[in-house]
Amino acid sequence: MEQPNLSYINSMSGGDKAFEQKLIDIIKKEFPEEKEVYFTNIKANNYKLTAENVHKLKHKISILGLEKSYETAVAFENNLLEGSTKLQDEFESILTIMTNYLQQL
C-alpha cells in the first residue's frame, strides 16, 4: 500500500518551513477529530453523514500524497451515498496508515 508523504505540502510551501509546519499542525489536530466522527457515524449506519465525513477526510488523504487512496475514498463516498459499505475496510486501512504517519511527524 502507498505511504503518506509531504511532497504536496512541500510543493505548495515554496520552501516556507513555517507554512509547512502550520499545515501539518492543522492536519494533526483535525484528522483525529474527523476520524472519530466518521467512526461514530459508520457504527450508527448513518451513511449520508458518513459520506460527508469521508468527503472531508479525502482532502487530507490528497494533501498527504495518497493518490490511489484518494480514489478509494471517492469510490467509498459514492458507495455510502448509495447505501453500501463496500470499500469500508480499505478506507479504514488508509485511516490507520495516516494515523501512524501523523504520529511520527
Secondary structure, 3 states (H helix, E strand, C coil): CCCCCCHHHHHHHCCCHHHHHHHHHHHHHHHHHHHHHHHHHHHCCCHHHHHHHHHHHHHHHHHCCCHHHHHHHHHHHHHHHCCCCCCHHHHHHHHHHHHHHHHHC
